[in-house]
Amino acid sequence: MDPHNNESVRKARHPLQVPVTGIFVLLCIQALITAADFLIPVTAALLGYFILNAPRRGLERLGVPAPVSAALFTVSIGVFLFFGGFILSEPVGDFVSDFPRLLAEARATLTAPGGMLEPFARASQAANDTMSSSGPGAPVKVEIVDDMGLASSVATFAPGLLGQIVFAICLLFFLVASGDLFIQKAVQVVDRFSDKKTTVATIRTIEARLGNYLGAITLINIGLGLCIGAAMWWLKMPSPWLIGLMATALNFVPFVGAVVGALVSAVIAFVAFGSPWAALVVMGTYYGLTAFEGQFVTPTLVGQRLRLNITMVFLSVAFFAWIWSVMGMVVAVPMLIVVKVVCDAVPRLAKVGLFLGDAEGFGTEAAQQLAGREDKAL
């Protein structure tokens, strides 16, 4: 039989393959959006399971059963979240409550006579006067009163968030307490022995990559928060430790976290010192430290192990922020790591794995496997 005919038959596509695939992708995206309240804690629990597997195995070698390890991990996480929320609830609540006032004061100062935005304020007022005087009648002012204050918003949002946290912790307990049962079931559904080995190796790689990434990123972010807090204290900013804590939390969100933190610190500095130059100095210091961390510290400690396409990292953050809001931005990079490892392990997805990798990682395992398969085909 002619091999070229086999190749043409293999490459022949059904005319409905592309539209059906597109519809399936759109339905999957809609399902991710619709089931966000359920999928966010499930995703967090699964990522936590992969991260805690290695410590759980270490404790098992010391004679600690998996259920005891699971209880130790989940209780520690719950206690940390409870006491952290209890300690930070008052200062963070005060800061969030005062932030609209800070923005209003900053806007009033900038648009006041002699302020930086005074020309824009005059132009806006002139445009409004022109529009109001050119019409046949005087415009009717309608005032919209919103009774939904910050306290009401928090009271409405908090029960759902608390429920998701409790659900994620409970699911994480059952996953960790099951030991390697999840991995064993994943291996049992695979038929060939070589595929079983690949499945185990893939899961082990996911555990190692996620553990290395989140462990290193956590330590780096804590160090960054300490540096920014010290810099804010040296610049005589109010509540410098709270700004450092904000920097630690926001830096888990790639790209967006640094910009938001720099802008918030600039607003606080402008209101505190009443000078736009002081705000620029504070914003430049904040963003400079985060840029140094992002350009030198993280690539040196983490980048060699990740080898991710920076454009795909940005797109994944934007996509998960769109479907899952803030929590989506936090889990975007870990999810991209999992997808990259799976694509590298599955031969049919090797090209996708190459696309998700950076330029330096082009000659890694996936590229070599792809080249090997092309040589065999020739």
Secondary structure, DSSP 8 states (H G I E B T S, - for coil): --HHHHHHHHH---TTHHHHHHHHHHHHHHHHHHTHHHHHHHHHHHHHHHHHHHHHHHHHHTT--HHHHHHHHHHHHHHHHHHHHHHHHHHHHHHHHHHHHHHHHHHHHHHSTTSTTHHHHHHHHHHHHHHHHHSSS------------HHHHHHHHHHHHHHHHHHHHHHHHHHHHTTTHHHHHHHHT--SHHHHHHHHHHHHHHHHHHHHHHHHHHHHHHHHHHHHHHHHHHTT-SSHHHHHHHHHHHTTSTTHHHHHHHHHHHHHHHHHH--HHHHHHHHHHHHHHHHHIIIIIHIIIIIHHH-B-HHHHHHHHHHHHHHHHHHHHHHHHHHHHHHHHHHHHSGGGHHHHHHHB-SGGGGSHHHHHHHHHHHHH-
